[in-house]
Amino acid sequence: MMQQLGLFDTIRRPPIRKPVDADGEVLRSDPDHTFRLKHPRMAWDRARIEVHRHQDGSWMWSTSFYCDNAGGGYRVGEKWGKFAETRDDALFYAISEIEQRLDAKDGPETALILKWTASLKDNPEAFK
C-alpha cells in the first residue's frame, strides 16, 4: 500500500520494510515505549502503539485498536518486518498505520481514536 505524505511529513525517512517472517519473534518483555488510549470501561485499550529498539539499532512498531465493534492489532516484533531508522519515525509510521486502517470507518469510537492520533502528531514531546 502506497502512503501519501503531507508537506511536513516529508522530513521523515522512509520506513524500512523487511519480509514478514511467520515464525519470527515478537517481543516477550515490555516495549521501550507504549502509547495508549485507554478504554473507560473495558480491560483493553481503545488504541495502542508499541515502539521498541531492535538489536541492530533500528526501531520497530506495532499498532492495535478496538472501536465500533471491530478491531485488530499485533505485538511489536521483528516478525512483521516493520522498521524505521529513528524512534520518531517509528511512532509516525505507527500513527499513520492506525489512521489508514480506520480511514473507511466513521463511528464515534473511531473519531475518538483519530482525535488521539492527531493529538500525538501535534505533541512534539510524544516524539522525544
Secondary structure, 3 states (H helix, E strand, C coil): CCCCCCCHHHHCCCCEECCCCCCCCCCCCCCCEEEEEECCCCCCEEEEEEEEECCCCCEEEEEEEEECCEEEECCCCHHHCEEECCHHHHHHHHHHHHHHHCCCCCCHHHHHHHHHHHHHHHCHHHHC
